[in-house]
């Protein structure tokens, strides 16, 4: 198989392949990426500290214990 032709169309680079030198036997379309795409800033939340995670775990545990007590110690 060999390349029959290469061209750009509608933002794609298109490569057509041939087996017999005349007809298209395969076609590959590759999106052309450009640098003019605006970068969208990604907001990142600061990661919690170890102490904050421990405090949240303690609160969650206390909540579950109190909920279990209210439901009759299930």
DSSP file (Angstrom, degrees, kcal/mol; ACC not computed):
  #  RESIDUE AA STRUCTURE BP1 BP2  ACC     N-H-->O    O-->H-N    N-H-->O    O-->H-N    TCO  KAPPA ALPHA  PHI   PSI    X-CA   Y-CA   Z-CA
    1    1 A X              0   0    0      0, 0.0     2,-0.3     0, 0.0    18,-0.2   0.000 360.0 360.0 360.0 140.1    0.0    0.0    0.0
    2    2 A X  E     -A   18   0A   0     16,-2.3    16,-2.9     0, 0.0     2,-0.4  -0.905 360.0 -86.5-136.4 164.5    1.3    3.5   -0.8
    3    3 A X  E     -A   17   0A   0     -2,-0.3    14,-0.3    14,-0.2     3,-0.1  -0.571  31.9-175.5 -75.4 127.1    0.1    7.1   -0.4
    4    4 A X  E     -     0   0A   0     12,-3.3     2,-0.3    -2,-0.4    13,-0.2   0.883  66.6 -25.2 -85.6 -47.2   -2.1    8.2   -3.2
    5    5 A X  E     -A   16   0A   0     11,-1.5    11,-2.9     2,-0.0     2,-0.4  -0.983  49.5-147.9-163.4 158.0   -2.4   11.8   -2.0
    6    6 A X  E     +A   15   0A   0     -2,-0.3     2,-0.3     9,-0.2     9,-0.2  -0.991  29.7 149.4-129.3 137.9   -2.3   14.1    1.0
    7    7 A X  E     -A   14   0A   0      7,-2.4     7,-3.8    -2,-0.4     2,-0.4  -0.980  39.7-114.1-159.7 166.9   -4.3   17.2    1.6
    8    8 A X  E     +A   13   0A   0     -2,-0.3     2,-0.3     5,-0.2     5,-0.2  -0.902  33.8 168.0-110.1 138.0   -6.0   19.4    4.2
    9    9 A X  E >   -A   12   0A   0      3,-2.7     3,-1.3    -2,-0.4    -2,-0.1  -0.937  63.7 -14.9-152.8 125.0   -9.7   19.8    4.4
   10   10 A X  T 3  S-     0   0    0     -2,-0.3     3,-0.1     1,-0.3    -1,-0.0   0.850 129.3 -46.0  52.8  42.5  -12.0   21.4    7.1
   11   11 A X  T 3  S+     0   0    0      1,-0.2    21,-2.7    20,-0.1     2,-0.4   0.618 118.4 107.8  79.8  12.7   -9.3   21.4    9.7
   12   12 A X  E <   -AB   9  31A   0     -3,-1.3    -3,-2.7    19,-0.2     2,-0.6  -0.947  64.5-137.4-122.9 143.4   -8.1   17.8    9.0
   13   13 A X  E     -AB   8  30A   0     17,-3.1    17,-2.4    -2,-0.4     2,-0.5  -0.899  30.0-160.5 -93.2 123.1   -5.0   16.4    7.3
   14   14 A X  E     -AB   7  29A   0     -7,-3.8    -7,-2.4    -2,-0.6     2,-0.5  -0.913  12.6-171.8-113.8 129.7   -6.3   13.7    5.0
   15   15 A X  E     -AB   6  28A   0     13,-2.5    13,-2.8    -2,-0.5     2,-0.5  -0.983   6.4-162.9-120.1 123.8   -4.1   10.9    3.7
   16   16 A X  E     -AB   5  27A   0    -11,-2.9   -12,-3.3    -2,-0.5   -11,-1.5  -0.911   7.2-158.4-108.9 133.1   -5.5    8.5    1.1
   17   17 A X  E     -AB   3  26A   0      9,-3.0     8,-3.1    -2,-0.5     9,-1.3  -0.742   5.8-164.7-109.2 156.2   -3.8    5.2    0.4
   18   18 A X  E     -A    2   0A   0    -16,-2.9   -16,-2.3    -2,-0.3     6,-0.1  -0.974  23.4-165.9-140.0 153.0   -3.9    3.0   -2.7
   19   19 A X  S    S+     0   0    0      4,-0.5    -1,-0.1    -2,-0.3     5,-0.1   0.702  97.3  34.1-101.9 -32.1   -3.1   -0.5   -3.7
   20   20 A X  S    S-     0   0    0      3,-0.4     4,-0.1   -18,-0.1    -2,-0.0   0.433 108.2-110.5-107.5   0.1   -3.3   -0.1   -7.5
   21   21 A X  S    S+     0   0    0      2,-0.3     3,-0.1   -19,-0.1    -3,-0.0   0.405 105.2  53.6  89.1  -4.1   -2.1    3.5   -7.9
   22   22 A X  S    S+     0   0    0      1,-0.2     2,-0.3     0, 0.0    -1,-0.1   0.673  93.0  57.0-128.4 -48.3   -5.5    4.9   -8.9
   23   23 A X  S    S-     0   0    0      1,-0.1    -4,-0.5     2,-0.0     2,-0.5  -0.647  80.5-111.4 -98.3 150.5   -8.3    4.1   -6.4
   24   24 A X        +     0   0    0     -2,-0.3    -6,-0.2     1,-0.2     3,-0.1  -0.647  34.8 171.0 -78.6 124.6   -8.5    4.9   -2.7
   25   25 A X        +     0   0    0     -8,-3.1     2,-0.3    -2,-0.5    -7,-0.2   0.605  69.1  13.3-107.4 -17.6   -8.2    1.8   -0.6
   26   26 A X  E     -B   17   0A   0     -9,-1.3    -9,-3.0     2,-0.0     2,-0.4  -0.987  61.1-160.6-154.9 152.6   -7.9    3.5    2.8
   27   27 A X  E     -B   16   0A   0     -2,-0.3     2,-0.5   -11,-0.2   -11,-0.2  -0.996   2.3-165.7-140.5 131.0   -8.3    7.0    4.2
   28   28 A X  E     -B   15   0A   0    -13,-2.8   -13,-2.5    -2,-0.4     2,-0.5  -0.974   3.6-164.8-119.5 127.8   -6.9    8.5    7.4
   29   29 A X  E     -B   14   0A   0     -2,-0.5     2,-0.5   -15,-0.2   -15,-0.2  -0.955   6.6-173.7-112.9 125.9   -8.2   11.8    8.8
   30   30 A X  E     -B   13   0A   0    -17,-2.4   -17,-3.1    -2,-0.5     2,-0.1  -0.978  25.6-123.1-123.8 122.5   -6.1   13.5   11.4
   31   31 A X  E     -B   12   0A   0     -2,-0.5     2,-0.7   -19,-0.2   -19,-0.2  -0.412  23.9-131.3 -64.0 131.1   -7.3   16.6   13.3
   32   32 A X        -     0   0    0    -21,-2.7     2,-0.4    -2,-0.1    -1,-0.1  -0.772  20.7-149.9 -86.6 118.6   -4.9   19.5   12.8
   33   33 A X        -     0   0    0     -2,-0.7     2,-0.3     2,-0.0   -22,-0.0  -0.732  13.4-165.4 -91.1 136.4   -4.3   21.0   16.3
   34   34 A X    >   -     0   0    0     -2,-0.4     3,-0.6     1,-0.1     0, 0.0  -0.810  28.1-128.8-119.3 161.8   -3.5   24.7   16.4
   35   35 A X  T 3  S+     0   0    0     -2,-0.3    -1,-0.1     1,-0.2    -2,-0.0   0.478  93.0  84.7 -85.7  -2.4   -2.0   26.9   19.1
   36   36 A X  T 3   +     0   0    0      2,-0.1     2,-0.6     3,-0.0    -1,-0.2   0.340  57.9 113.9 -86.0  10.2   -4.9   29.5   18.9
   37   37 A X  S <  S-     0   0    0     -3,-0.6     2,-0.1     1,-0.1    -4,-0.0  -0.702  73.5-121.2 -78.3 122.1   -7.1   27.5   21.2
   38   38 A X        -     0   0    0     -2,-0.6     2,-0.4     1,-0.1    -2,-0.1  -0.384  22.1-120.6 -67.8 139.9   -7.5   29.6   24.3
   39   39 A X        -     0   0    0     -2,-0.1     2,-0.6     1,-0.0    -1,-0.1  -0.668  19.7-143.4 -81.4 129.2   -6.4   28.0   27.5
   40   40 A X        -     0   0    0     -2,-0.4     2,-0.1     1,-0.0    -1,-0.0  -0.820  21.4-122.6 -93.0 121.8   -9.1   27.7   30.1
   41   41 A X        -     0   0    0     -2,-0.6     2,-0.6     1,-0.1    -1,-0.0  -0.413  21.0-141.3 -66.1 136.9   -7.8   28.2   33.6
   42   42 A X        -     0   0    0     -2,-0.1     2,-0.4     2,-0.0    -1,-0.1  -0.873  10.3-137.1-102.1 122.9   -8.4   25.3   35.9
   43   43 A X        -     0   0    0     -2,-0.6     2,-0.5     1,-0.0    -2,-0.0  -0.639  20.2-164.0 -79.2 129.7   -9.4   26.1   39.4
   44   44 A X        -     0   0    0     -2,-0.4     2,-0.3     3,-0.0     3,-0.0  -0.959  11.0-141.2-118.0 130.5   -7.6   24.0   41.9
   45   45 A X        -     0   0    0     -2,-0.5     2,-0.1     1,-0.1     3,-0.1  -0.664  31.8-105.7 -83.8 140.4   -8.7   23.7   45.5
   46   46 A X        -     0   0    0     -2,-0.3     2,-0.1     1,-0.1    -1,-0.1  -0.412  38.9-110.0 -64.3 141.2   -5.9   23.5   48.0
   47   47 A X        -     0   0    0      1,-0.1    -1,-0.1    -2,-0.1     2,-0.0  -0.471  36.4-106.5 -71.6 141.1   -5.5   20.0   49.4
   48   48 A X        -     0   0    0     -2,-0.1    -1,-0.1     1,-0.1     2,-0.1  -0.338  34.6-114.5 -67.2 150.1   -6.5   19.6   53.1
   49   49 A X     >  -     0   0    0      1,-0.1     4,-2.2    -3,-0.1     5,-0.2  -0.316  28.2-104.4 -76.7 167.5   -3.8   19.3   55.6
   50   50 A X  H  > S+     0   0    0      1,-0.2     4,-2.3     2,-0.2     5,-0.2   0.894 123.1  52.7 -58.8 -41.3   -3.3   16.1   57.6
   51   51 A X  H  > S+     0   0    0      1,-0.2     4,-2.4     2,-0.2    -1,-0.2   0.888 108.2  50.2 -64.3 -39.3   -4.8   17.8   60.6
   52   52 A X  H  > S+     0   0    0      2,-0.2     4,-2.2     1,-0.2    -1,-0.2   0.894 111.1  48.6 -66.6 -39.4   -7.9   18.8   58.7
   53   53 A X  H  X S+     0   0    0     -4,-2.2     4,-2.3     2,-0.2    -2,-0.2   0.895 111.8  49.5 -66.8 -39.1   -8.4   15.3   57.4
   54   54 A X  H  X S+     0   0    0     -4,-2.3     4,-2.3     2,-0.2    -2,-0.2   0.907 111.0  49.8 -65.5 -41.0   -8.0   13.9   60.9
   55   55 A X  H  X S+     0   0    0     -4,-2.4     4,-2.4     2,-0.2    -2,-0.2   0.907 111.5  48.4 -64.6 -41.4  -10.5   16.4   62.2
   56   56 A X  H  X S+     0   0    0     -4,-2.2     4,-2.6     2,-0.2    -1,-0.2   0.895 110.7  51.2 -65.6 -39.3  -13.0   15.5   59.5
   57   57 A X  H  X S+     0   0    0     -4,-2.3     4,-2.4     2,-0.2    -2,-0.2   0.912 110.1  49.8 -63.1 -42.3  -12.6   11.8   60.1
   58   58 A X  H  X S+     0   0    0     -4,-2.3     4,-2.7     2,-0.2    -2,-0.2   0.923 111.3  48.5 -62.2 -45.2  -13.2   12.4   63.8
   59   59 A X  H  X S+     0   0    0     -4,-2.4     4,-2.4     1,-0.2    -2,-0.2   0.915 111.8  49.5 -61.6 -42.9  -16.4   14.4   63.1
   60   60 A X  H  X S+     0   0    0     -4,-2.6     4,-2.4     2,-0.2    -1,-0.2   0.905 112.2  48.4 -62.7 -40.9  -17.6   11.7   60.7
   61   61 A X  H  X S+     0   0    0     -4,-2.4     4,-2.4     2,-0.2    -2,-0.2   0.926 111.6  48.6 -65.4 -45.6  -17.0    9.0   63.3
   62   62 A X  H  X S+     0   0    0     -4,-2.7     4,-2.5     1,-0.2    -1,-0.2   0.890 111.1  51.7 -62.2 -38.8  -18.7   10.9   66.0
   63   63 A X  H  X S+     0   0    0     -4,-2.4     4,-2.4    -5,-0.2    -2,-0.2   0.934 110.7  47.3 -62.5 -46.7  -21.7   11.5   63.7
   64   64 A X  H  X S+     0   0    0     -4,-2.4     4,-2.2     2,-0.2    -2,-0.2   0.883 112.1  50.2 -64.3 -38.0  -22.0    7.8   62.9
   65   65 A X  H  X S+     0   0    0     -4,-2.4     4,-2.4     2,-0.2    -1,-0.2   0.938 112.6  46.3 -64.1 -46.5  -21.7    6.8   66.6
   66   66 A X  H  X S+     0   0    0     -4,-2.5     4,-2.1     1,-0.2    -2,-0.2   0.877 112.0  51.3 -66.5 -35.8  -24.4    9.3   67.6
   67   67 A X  H  X S+     0   0    0     -4,-2.4     4,-1.5     2,-0.2    -1,-0.2   0.899 110.3  49.2 -65.5 -40.2  -26.7    8.2   64.7
   68   68 A X  H  <>S+     0   0    0     -4,-2.2     5,-2.6     1,-0.2     6,-0.7   0.902 110.1  51.5 -64.9 -41.4  -26.2    4.5   65.8
   69   69 A X  H ><5S+     0   0    0     -4,-2.4     3,-1.2     1,-0.2    -2,-0.2   0.893 108.8  50.8 -62.5 -40.2  -27.1    5.5   69.4
   70   70 A X  H 3<5S+     0   0    0     -4,-2.1    -1,-0.2     1,-0.3    -2,-0.2   0.824 107.2  54.1 -67.4 -31.1  -30.3    7.2   68.2
   71   71 A X  T 3<5S-     0   0    0     -4,-1.5    -1,-0.3    -5,-0.1    -2,-0.2   0.373 129.2 -93.0 -86.8   5.8  -31.4    4.2   66.2
   72   72 A X  T < 5 -     0   0    0     -3,-1.2    -3,-0.2    -4,-0.2    -2,-0.1   0.754  68.0 -65.3  93.4  26.1  -31.1    2.0   69.2
   73   73 A X      <       0   0    0     -5,-2.6    -4,-0.2    -8,-0.1    -1,-0.1   0.851 360.0 360.0  71.7  35.2  -27.5    0.6   68.9
   74   74 A X              0   0    0     -6,-0.7    -1,-0.1     0, 0.0    -5,-0.1   0.514 360.0 360.0 -62.4 360.0  -28.0   -1.3   65.7
